[in-house]
Amino acid sequence: MNKLPMLLDCDTGVDDAVAILFTKYLNNLELIAATTVAGNVEVEHTTRNTLQVLELAGMEHVPVYMGASKPLMCEPYNAHHVHGKNGLNDIELPKPKREPEAMKAWDAIYAYAKRYKGELTIVAVGPLTNLALALTKYKELPELLKRIVIMGGAAVGGNVTPAAEFNIYADPEAADMVFTCGAPVYMCGLDVTMRAYFTAEELDEIASLGSKQAVFARDVMQGILQFYRTYKLGGVAFHDPVTVLYADDDSYFQTDHAGVRVETKGTLTRGKTVTDLYSDKQMEHNAYVVTNLDREAFKKRVFEIMAKYGE
């Protein structure tokens, strides 16, 4: 079966790194390029991390394009306290053997969309600045995309503020541009990603598979696991990995068609993804919100993928 092309737009921190490892063994999508953006850490770090993890995965053939170093309008906001100074829980991987491509991320997004007209899935697991810049520069971009699948937002709640999730909060103006661009947008927000968690024991089970990639997946998650424990949560949420798996196969997820906009001006609610899932007021249904998953099916798929690294 021929796989469909996927471009990963990422701000590679610890869970992005695991998501990149997953892309090697997807069933329906093939990673053809990665673009990087500032988010969890600065764009220089996210770019280096992306190159390093692709090499760890044996995917040196995937080109990497550096993108935006700051949001469209607001001040940069990072997550060093969660992902470590270098974005990989301060794990030091070998220096990348190559440099990012010369083309800017937003130009690369358009170039690949034009090449794979109507077939390209963009999976965006960081702030949406690169996509917003591409949409601004290339007005026909939405018509060239099959869909945009994002990790970000929530129908209910947030993790940076009571109202806002990190990726949306980091660049709300960019996020609202993406949701209203006209391309099909699928939102894997906290509603589903917080259900897609691994306990410390389950992370150890991944490492016991024995490959260097499996051990790295366990080790890179340790810092964020400790962070989650301070909030008395049962494990570490696989925010970005589950988004990649959803894009590849949505059969064990629940998805609802909904209206989604992003609050950009609220004092208490800036960065909130406002949906009509649980309200009487119906908005234009411009997006799809992923709200649940079969956790056992998710875990099984994770172990299937990570086991392949030892074959």
LOFI-676213 format. One record per residue: residue in one letter; x, y, z of N, C-alpha, C in turn. Coordinates in steps of 0.2 Angstrom, whole numbers, always signed. Example, Ala and Ser with C-alpha at 12.3 -4.5 7.8 and 13.67 -1.06 7.14 Angstrom:
# LOFI-676213
  residuo   n_xx   n_yy   n_zz  ca_xx  ca_yy  ca_zz   c_xx   c_yy   c_zz
        a    +66    -28    +39    +62    -22    +39    +66    -16    +39
        s    +64    -11    +35    +68     -5    +36    +64     +0    +39
***
This chain:
# LOFI-676213
  residuo   n_xx   n_yy   n_zz  ca_xx  ca_yy  ca_zz   c_xx   c_yy   c_zz
        m     +4     -6     +0     +0     +0     +0     +4     +6     +0
        n     +3    +11     -4     +6    +17     -5     +4    +22     +1
        k     +9    +24     +5     +8    +28    +10     +7    +36     +8
        l     +3    +39    +12     +2    +46    +10     +7    +51    +13
        p     +9    +56    +10    +15    +60    +13    +12    +64    +19
        m    +17    +65    +24    +16    +69    +30    +22    +73    +31
        l    +20    +80    +33    +26    +84    +35    +24    +86    +43
        l    +30    +85    +47    +29    +86    +54    +32    +93    +56
        d    +28    +97    +59    +30   +104    +61    +31   +103    +68
        c    +37   +104    +71    +38   +102    +78    +42   +107    +82
        d    +42   +107    +88    +46   +111    +93    +50   +106    +97
        t    +54   +102    +95    +56    +96    +98    +59    +97   +105
        g    +54    +94   +109    +56    +93   +116    +55    +86   +117
        v    +54    +84   +124    +54    +77   +125    +49    +72   +122
        d    +42    +75   +122    +37    +71   +119    +37    +71   +111
        d    +39    +77   +108    +41    +78   +101    +46    +72    +99
        a    +51    +71   +103    +56    +67   +101    +53    +60   +101
        v    +49    +58   +105    +46    +51   +105    +41    +51    +99
        a    +38    +56    +97    +33    +56    +91    +37    +55    +85
        i    +43    +58    +85    +48    +57    +79    +50    +50    +78
        l    +51    +47    +84    +53    +40    +83    +47    +36    +80
        f    +41    +37    +82    +35    +34    +80    +34    +34    +72
        t    +36    +40    +69    +35    +41    +62    +38    +36    +58
        k    +43    +33    +60    +47    +28    +56    +42    +22    +54
        y    +38    +20    +58    +34    +14    +57    +27    +15    +57
        l    +24    +21    +54    +17    +22    +53    +15    +17    +48
        n     +8    +16    +48     +5    +11    +43     +3    +15    +37
        n     +0    +21    +38     -3    +25    +32     +0    +31    +30
        l     +5    +34    +34     +8    +40    +32    +16    +39    +32
        e    +19    +43    +28    +26    +43    +27    +29    +50    +28
        l    +34    +50    +33    +37    +57    +35    +41    +59    +29
        i    +40    +64    +26    +44    +67    +20    +48    +73    +22
        a    +46    +76    +27    +50    +82    +29    +48    +84    +36
        a    +52    +88    +39    +51    +91    +46    +53    +98    +46
        t    +48   +102    +49    +50   +109    +50    +50   +111    +58
        t    +54   +116    +60    +55   +117    +67    +53   +124    +69
        v    +51   +125    +75    +48   +131    +77    +50   +132    +84
        a    +51   +138    +87    +52   +139    +94    +46   +138    +98
        g    +47   +135   +104    +41   +133   +108    +43   +130   +114
        n    +44   +124   +115    +46   +121   +121    +53   +124   +123
        v    +57   +125   +118    +64   +128   +119    +65   +132   +113
        e    +71   +136   +112    +72   +140   +107    +73   +136   +100
        v    +72   +139    +95    +72   +136    +88    +78   +133    +87
        e    +84   +136    +89    +90   +133    +88    +91   +126    +91
        h    +88   +125    +97    +88   +119   +100    +83   +114    +97
        t    +77   +116    +95    +72   +112    +92    +74   +109    +86
        t    +78   +113    +82    +81   +111    +76    +86   +106    +77
        r    +91   +107    +81    +96   +102    +83    +93    +96    +85
        n    +88    +96    +90    +85    +90    +93    +82    +86    +87
        t    +78    +89    +83    +75    +86    +77    +80    +82    +73
        l    +85    +85    +71    +91    +82    +67    +93    +76    +71
        q    +95    +77    +78    +98    +71    +82    +93    +66    +82
        v    +86    +67    +83    +82    +61    +84    +80    +58    +78
        l    +80    +61    +72    +79    +58    +66    +85    +53    +65
        e    +91    +55    +66    +97    +51    +66    +97    +45    +70
        l    +94    +46    +76    +93    +40    +81    +88    +35    +78
        a    +83    +38    +75    +78    +34    +72    +81    +30    +65
        g    +86    +32    +63    +89    +30    +56    +85    +33    +50
        m    +83    +39    +51    +79    +43    +46    +83    +49    +44
        e    +89    +48    +43    +94    +54    +40    +91    +57    +34
        h    +87    +53    +30    +85    +55    +23    +80    +61    +24
        v    +77    +62    +30    +71    +66    +30    +74    +73    +31
        p    +73    +78    +27    +75    +85    +27    +72    +89    +33
        v    +76    +93    +36    +73    +97    +41    +74   +105    +39
        y    +69   +109    +40    +69   +116    +39    +68   +120    +45
        m    +72   +125    +46    +71   +129    +52    +66   +134    +51
        g    +62   +135    +56    +57   +140    +56    +57   +146    +60
        a    +51   +148    +63    +51   +154    +67    +54   +154    +73
        s    +58   +159    +75    +61   +160    +82    +57   +163    +87
        k    +51   +166    +85    +47   +169    +90    +40   +169    +87
        p    +35   +171    +91    +28   +171    +89    +26   +177    +85
        l    +20   +177    +82    +19   +182    +77    +19   +189    +81
        m    +15   +189    +86    +14   +196    +90    +16   +196    +97
        c    +16   +191   +101    +17   +191   +108    +25   +189   +109
        e    +26   +190   +116    +33   +188   +118    +34   +180   +118
        p    +40   +178   +117    +41   +171   +117    +40   +168   +124
        y    +37   +162   +124    +35   +158   +130    +38   +151   +129
        n    +42   +149   +134    +45   +142   +133    +44   +137   +139
        a    +46   +131   +139    +45   +126   +144    +51   +123   +146
        h    +56   +127   +147    +62   +124   +150    +61   +120   +156
        h    +57   +122   +160    +56   +119   +167    +53   +112   +166
        v    +50   +111   +160    +47   +104   +159    +52   +100   +155
        h    +55   +103   +150    +59    +99   +145    +66    +99   +146
        g    +69   +103   +151    +76   +104   +152    +79   +110   +147
        k    +85   +112   +149    +88   +117   +145    +88   +116   +138
        n    +90   +110   +136    +91   +108   +129    +85   +105   +125
        g    +80   +104   +129    +74   +102   +126    +73    +94   +127
        l    +78    +91   +128    +78    +83   +128    +80    +81   +135
        n    +77    +84   +140    +78    +82   +147    +86    +82   +149
        d    +89    +87   +145    +96    +87   +146   +100    +81   +144
        i    +97    +76   +141   +101    +71   +138   +105    +73   +132
        e   +111    +71   +131   +115    +74   +126   +116    +68   +121
        l   +113    +69   +115   +114    +65   +109   +120    +67   +105
        p   +122    +62   +101   +128    +64    +96   +126    +70    +92
        k   +132    +74    +91   +131    +80    +87   +128    +78    +80
        p   +123    +82    +77   +120    +80    +71   +126    +80    +65
        k   +125    +75    +61   +130    +75    +55   +128    +79    +49
        r   +122    +83    +50   +120    +87    +44   +117    +94    +47
        e   +116    +98    +43   +113   +105    +45   +106   +105    +42
        p   +102   +109    +45    +95   +110    +42    +96   +113    +35
        e    +91   +112    +31    +91   +115    +24    +91   +122    +24
        a    +92   +125    +18    +93   +133    +18    +86   +136    +18
        m    +81   +132    +15    +74   +135    +14    +71   +136    +21
        k    +67   +142    +22    +64   +143    +28    +58   +138    +28
        a    +56   +137    +34    +50   +132    +36    +44   +133    +32
        w    +42   +140    +32    +35   +142    +29    +36   +141    +22
        d    +41   +142    +19    +42   +141    +11    +42   +134    +10
        a    +45   +130    +14    +45   +122    +13    +38   +119    +14
        i    +34   +122    +19    +27   +119    +19    +24   +120    +13
        y    +24   +126    +10    +21   +128     +3    +24   +123     -2
        a    +30   +123     -2    +34   +119     -8    +31   +111     -8
        y    +31   +108     -2    +28   +101     -1    +21   +101     -3
        a    +17   +106     -1    +10   +106     -2     +9   +106     -9
        k    +13   +110    -13    +12   +111    -20    +14   +104    -24
        r    +19   +101    -21    +22    +95    -24    +17    +89    -23
        y    +14    +89    -17     +9    +83    -16     +2    +86    -16
        k     +0    +90    -21     -6    +94    -21    -12    +89    -19
        g    -15    +91    -13    -21    +88    -11    -20    +82     -7
        e    -14    +80     -6    -12    +73     -3     -8    +74     +4
        l     -6    +80     +5     -1    +81    +11     -5    +82    +17
        t     -3    +78    +22     -5    +80    +29     +0    +83    +33
        i     -2    +89    +36     +3    +92    +40     +1    +90    +48
        v     +6    +88    +51     +5    +86    +58     +9    +91    +62
        a     +6    +96    +66     +9   +101    +69     +8   +100    +77
        v    +14    +99    +80    +14    +98    +87    +18   +103    +91
        g    +18   +109    +89    +21   +115    +92    +17   +121    +91
        p    +19   +127    +93    +16   +133    +91    +15   +133    +84
        l     +9   +137    +81     +8   +136    +74    +10   +142    +70
        t    +16   +145    +72    +19   +151    +69    +21   +150    +62
        n    +24   +144    +61    +26   +142    +54    +20   +142    +49
        l    +15   +138    +51     +9   +138    +47     +6   +144    +46
        a     +5   +148    +51     +2   +155    +50     +6   +159    +45
        l    +13   +159    +45    +17   +163    +41    +16   +160    +33
        a    +16   +153    +33    +14   +150    +26     +8   +152    +24
        l     +3   +153    +28     -4   +154    +26     -4   +162    +24
        t     -1   +166    +27     +0   +173    +25     +3   +174    +19
        k     +8   +170    +17    +12   +171    +11     +9   +168     +5
        y     +6   +162     +6     +3   +158     +1     -4   +157     +2
        k     -8   +162     -1    -15   +162     +0    -19   +155     -3
        e    -16   +152     -8    -19   +146    -10    -17   +140     -6
        l    -13   +140     -1    -11   +134     +3    -16   +130     +6
        p    -22   +133     +9    -27   +128    +11    -30   +123     +6
        e    -30   +126     +0    -33   +122     -5    -28   +116     -7
        l    -22   +116     -6    -17   +111     -8    -16   +106     -2
        l    -19   +107     +4    -18   +102     +9    -24    +97    +10
        k    -22    +91    +12    -27    +86    +13    -30    +88    +20
        r    -26    +89    +25    -28    +91    +32    -22    +93    +36
        i    -24    +97    +41    -19    +99    +46    -21    +95    +53
        v    -17    +92    +56    -18    +88    +62    -14    +92    +68
        i    -17    +95    +73    -13    +98    +78    -13    +95    +85
        m     -8    +96    +88     -8    +95    +95     -8   +102    +99
        g    -14   +103   +102    -15   +109   +105    -22   +111   +107
        g    -23   +115   +112    -29   +117   +114    -33   +112   +118
        a    -39   +113   +119    -43   +109   +123    -50   +111   +123
        a    -55   +107   +123    -62   +109   +124    -64   +112   +131
        v    -60   +109   +135    -61   +111   +142    -54   +111   +146
        g    -53   +117   +149    -47   +118   +153    -41   +120   +149
        g    -35   +120   +152    -28   +121   +150    -23   +119   +154
        n    -17   +120   +152    -11   +117   +156     -6   +123   +158
        v     -6   +128   +154     -2   +134   +155     -6   +139   +160
        t    -12   +140   +158    -17   +144   +162    -23   +139   +163
        p    -28   +141   +167    -34   +137   +168    -38   +137   +161
        a    -36   +141   +157    -40   +142   +150    -36   +139   +144
        a    -30   +139   +144    -26   +139   +138    -20   +133   +139
        e    -20   +129   +133    -14   +124   +132     -8   +128   +130
        f     -2   +125   +131     +4   +128   +129     +5   +130   +122
        n     +4   +125   +117     +5   +127   +110     +1   +132   +108
        i     -5   +133   +110    -10   +138   +108     -8   +145   +111
        y     -7   +144   +118     -5   +150   +122     +1   +153   +119
        a     +6   +149   +116    +12   +152   +114    +12   +156   +108
        d     +6   +155   +104     +5   +160    +98     -2   +160    +96
        p     -7   +163   +100    -14   +162    +99    -16   +165    +92
        e    -13   +171    +90    -15   +174    +84    -13   +169    +78
        a     -8   +165    +78     -6   +160    +73    -11   +155    +73
        a    -13   +152    +79    -18   +147    +80    -24   +149    +77
        d    -27   +155    +78    -33   +156    +76    -33   +157    +68
        m    -28   +159    +65    -27   +159    +58    -27   +152    +55
        v    -24   +147    +59    -25   +140    +56    -32   +137    +56
        f    -35   +139    +62    -42   +136    +63    -47   +139    +58
        t    -45   +145    +55    -50   +148    +51    -48   +148    +44
        c    -43   +145    +42    -39   +145    +35    -43   +142    +30
        g    -48   +137    +32    -52   +134    +27    -50   +127    +25
        a    -44   +125    +27    -42   +118    +27    -45   +114    +32
        p    -46   +107    +31    -48   +103    +37    -43   +103    +43
        v    -45   +105    +49    -41   +105    +55    -44   +100    +60
        y    -39    +96    +62    -41    +91    +67    -37    +93    +74
        m    -40    +94    +79    -37    +96    +86    -37    +90    +91
        c    -30    +88    +92    -29    +83    +97    -27    +87   +103
        g    -32    +89   +107    -30    +93   +113    -30    +89   +119
        l    -29    +93   +125    -29    +90   +131    -34    +85   +133
        d    -40    +86   +130    -46    +81   +131    -44    +74   +130
        v    -40    +73   +124    -38    +66   +123    -31    +65   +125
        t    -26    +70   +124    -19    +68   +126    -18    +67   +133
        m    -22    +69   +138    -21    +68   +145    -23    +61   +146
        r    -27    +58   +142    -30    +51   +143    -24    +46   +140
        a    -20    +49   +135    -15    +45   +132     -8    +45   +136
        y     -9    +42   +142     -3    +42   +147     +0    +36   +147
        f     +7    +36   +150    +11    +30   +151    +13    +31   +159
        t    +12    +26   +163    +15    +26   +169    +22    +25   +169
        a    +26    +26   +175    +33    +24   +176    +34    +17   +174
        e    +30    +13   +176    +31     +5   +175    +30     +4   +167
        e    +26     +7   +164    +25     +6   +157    +31     +9   +153
        l    +33    +14   +155    +39    +17   +152    +45    +12   +153
        d    +46     +9   +158    +51     +4   +159    +50     -2   +155
        e    +44     -4   +154    +42     -9   +149    +44     -7   +142
        i    +44     -1   +140    +46     +1   +133    +54     +0   +133
        a    +57     +3   +138    +64     +2   +138    +67     -5   +138
        s    +63    -10   +141    +65    -17   +142    +65    -20   +135
        l    +62    -17   +130    +62    -19   +123    +69    -20   +121
        g    +74    -15   +124    +81    -16   +123    +84    -12   +118
        s    +81     -9   +113    +84     -5   +108    +86     +1   +111
        k    +91     +5   +107    +94    +11   +110    +88    +16   +109
        q    +84    +15   +104    +78    +20   +103    +73    +19   +109
        a    +72    +13   +111    +67    +12   +116    +69    +14   +123
        v    +76    +13   +124    +79    +16   +131    +79    +23   +131
        f    +80    +26   +125    +80    +34   +125    +73    +36   +126
        a    +68    +33   +123    +61    +35   +124    +59    +35   +131
        r    +61    +30   +135    +60    +30   +142    +64    +35   +146
        d    +70    +36   +144    +75    +41   +148    +73    +48   +147
        v    +71    +50   +141    +69    +57   +139    +63    +59   +142
        m    +59    +54   +144    +52    +56   +148    +53    +57   +155
        q    +59    +55   +158    +59    +55   +165    +58    +62   +169
        g    +61    +67   +166    +60    +74   +169    +53    +76   +169
        i    +49    +75   +163    +42    +77   +163    +38    +72   +167
        l    +40    +66   +168    +36    +62   +172    +37    +64   +180
        q    +42    +67   +182    +43    +70   +188    +38    +76   +189
        f    +38    +80   +184    +34    +86   +183    +27    +84   +184
        y    +24    +79   +181    +18    +76   +181    +16    +74   +188
        r    +21    +71   +192    +20    +68   +198    +18    +73   +203
        t    +21    +79   +202    +20    +85   +207    +12    +87   +207
        y     +9    +85   +201     +2    +86   +201     -2    +80   +202
        k     +1    +75   +205     -2    +69   +207     -6    +65   +201
        l     -3    +66   +195     -6    +62   +189     -3    +55   +189
        g     -7    +51   +186     -5    +44   +186     +1    +42   +181
        g     +3    +46   +177     +8    +45   +172    +10    +51   +168
        v    +14    +50   +163    +16    +56   +158    +12    +55   +152
        a     +9    +61   +150     +4    +61   +144     +9    +61   +138
        f     +7    +57   +133    +10    +57   +127     +7    +62   +122
        h     +7    +68   +123     +4    +73   +119     +5    +73   +112
        d    +12    +73   +110    +13    +74   +103    +13    +67   +100
        p    +16    +61   +103    +15    +55   +100     +8    +52    +99
        v     +3    +54   +103     -3    +52   +101     -6    +56    +96
        t     -4    +62    +95     -6    +66    +89     -4    +63    +82
        v     +2    +60    +82     +5    +57    +76     +1    +51    +75
        l     +0    +47    +80     -4    +40    +79    -11    +42    +77
        y    -14    +47    +80    -21    +49    +77    -21    +50    +70
        a    -16    +54    +68    -15    +56    +61    -15    +50    +56
        d    -11    +45    +59    -10    +39    +55    -16    +34    +55
        d    -20    +34    +61    -25    +29    +61    -30    +31    +67
        d    -36    +34    +65    -40    +37    +70    -46    +32    +72
        s    -45    +25    +70    -50    +20    +72    -51    +19    +79
        y    -47    +21    +83    -48    +20    +91    -49    +26    +95
        f    -51    +31    +91    -52    +38    +94    -59    +40    +93
        q    -61    +45    +97    -68    +48    +96    -66    +55    +93
        t    -70    +57    +88    -69    +64    +85    -75    +67    +84
        d    -76    +73    +86    -82    +77    +85    -81    +83    +80
        h    -86    +84    +75    -86    +90    +71    -88    +96    +75
        a    -84   +101    +75    -86   +107    +80    -83   +113    +77
        g    -86   +119    +80    -83   +125    +79    -78   +127    +84
        v    -72   +129    +81    -66   +131    +85    -64   +138    +83
        r    -63   +142    +88    -59   +149    +87    -55   +149    +93
        v    -50   +154    +93    -45   +155    +98    -46   +162   +101
        e    -46   +163   +107    -47   +169   +111    -40   +172   +111
        t    -39   +178   +108    -33   +182   +107    -33   +188   +112
        k    -38   +190   +114    -38   +197   +118    -40   +196   +125
        g    -43   +191   +128    -45   +190   +134    -40   +190   +140
        t    -41   +194   +145    -36   +195   +150    -35   +188   +154
        l    -40   +185   +155    -40   +178   +159    -40   +172   +154
        t    -42   +173   +148    -43   +168   +143    -39   +168   +137
        r    -34   +172   +136    -30   +172   +130    -27   +165   +129
        g    -28   +163   +123    -25   +156   +121    -30   +151   +122
        k    -36   +152   +124    -41   +147   +125    -44   +145   +118
        t    -45   +139   +117    -48   +136   +111    -56   +136   +113
        v    -60   +140   +110    -67   +141   +111    -70   +136   +106
        t    -74   +131   +109    -78   +127   +105    -85   +127   +107
        d    -89   +124   +102    -96   +123   +104    -98   +116   +106
        l    -93   +112   +108    -95   +105   +109   -100   +104   +115
        y    -99   +109   +120   -104   +108   +126   -108   +114   +127
        s   -110   +118   +122   -114   +124   +123   -120   +124   +118
        d   -125   +128   +120   -131   +128   +115   -129   +132   +109
        k   -124   +137   +110   -123   +141   +104   -119   +138    +99
        q   -121   +137    +93   -118   +133    +88   -114   +138    +84
        m   -107   +136    +83   -103   +140    +79   -102   +137    +72
        e    -99   +140    +67    -98   +137    +61    -93   +131    +62
        h    -95   +125    +60    -91   +119    +61    -85   +119    +56
        n    -79   +122    +59    -73   +123    +55    -68   +118    +56
        a    -69   +113    +61    -64   +109    +64    -66   +103    +67
        y    -62    +98    +68    -64    +92    +71    -60    +91    +78
        v    -63    +90    +83    -60    +89    +90    -60    +82    +92
        v    -54    +80    +94    -53    +73    +96    -54    +73   +104
        t    -58    +69   +106    -60    +70   +114    -59    +63   +118
        n    -57    +58   +114    -56    +52   +118    -53    +46   +114
        l    -50    +41   +117    -47    +36   +114    -48    +29   +118
        d    -46    +24   +115    -46    +17   +118    -39    +17   +120
        r    -37    +18   +127    -31    +18   +129    -27    +11   +128
        e    -30     +6   +129    -27     -1   +128    -25     -2   +121
        a    -29     +1   +116    -27     +0   +109    -21     +5   +108
        f    -21    +11   +111    -16    +15   +110     -9    +12   +113
        k     -9    +10   +119     -3     +6   +122     -1     +1   +117
        k     -5     -3   +115     -3     -9   +110     +0     -6   +104
        r     -2     -1   +101     +1     +2    +95     +8     +5    +97
        v     +9     +8   +103    +15    +11   +105    +20     +5   +105
        f    +18     +0   +109    +23     -6   +109    +25     -9   +103
        e    +20    -10    +98    +21    -12    +92    +26     -8    +88
        i    +26     -2    +88    +31     +2    +85    +37     +2    +88
        m    +38     +3    +94    +44     +3    +98    +48     -4    +97
        a    +44    -10    +97    +47    -16    +96    +50    -17    +89
        k    +48    -13    +84    +51    -14    +78    +58    -12    +77
        y    +60     -7    +82    +67     -5    +82    +72    -10    +84
        g    +69    -15    +88    +74    -21    +90    +74    -26    +85
        e    +70    -26    +79    +70    -31    +74    +76    -31    +70
***
